[in-house]
Structure formats: structure tokens, C-alpha cells
């Protein structure tokens, strides 16, 4: 079983390491290291979550809005640091954070947060689309409403 788990996976491997991350990442980790081989670089998303953790109290948001902002940042951090982060969830959480930062006003902290979110989201746009499979797992013409008849 262990041999199957530790087999090298095809594709690009992204290694994320944030040393002395105390106070940067939401939670109590001092060092954070992650290796991801699914083609998604989770580093900018972990950095976005950490940035929100640093500045959330300076944004002038109501207590309820700040708590919700921090909850979404924690969700993004959890997804970005999991073994196999899902691009759709990274996009969802980063977009939610960006929207909440835009609602927070025009403070320098909020503006920088929007820029960090934009940079993170831009990495997903640059990712190649996976090849979709036809019946029985064989490559084929993608089907469904988004692809036409």
C-alpha cells in the first residue's frame, strides 16, 4: 500500500514553503511546506489567506463582516494546503475574498488584498485545461451544454 501512495505522479510539482509563518497563516503553524503535483500552484492562494489573516482587523469592517472574511480565508487556506487542492474551490474562495475586500473600501490594505487575489486568480487562468474523456474513460470529444451539440 505504501509503495502505491509514494509513487511519483506525472506533471509539474509545485513546492510551497513559508518559513517562520507564525501570524501569516491563519492557525498556529510556524513553518508550512506543501508539494502539489496536480498542476495547480497553491502558493499564491496560501499567501492570500495569510495576508487576510494579517490585515483583517485593519480593514474597518463590522465585526460580523470581519468574522466572515476570516472564515473564507480559513477555508481558502485549508483548500490551498490540502494534498490535492481543487482549482474550482480555490477560485471560489479567492473570488469571495476579493469581493469582500472590494466592499471593505479603499484602504491600502484592501487594495493590496485585491491585487494579491487577482494575482492568485491569474495563476488559474494560465493552467492548461485537462483533457476530457469520452465514454469508458477514453479520450474523446467533450460533451455537454458548454461544448455545443
Secondary structure by P-SEA (a helix, b strand, c coil): cccccccccccbbbbbbbccccccccccccbbbbbbcccccaaaaaaaaaaaaaccccccccaaaaaaaaaaaaaaaaaaacccccaaaaaaaaaaaaaaaaaccccaaaaaaaaaaaaaaaaaaaccccccccccccccccccccccc
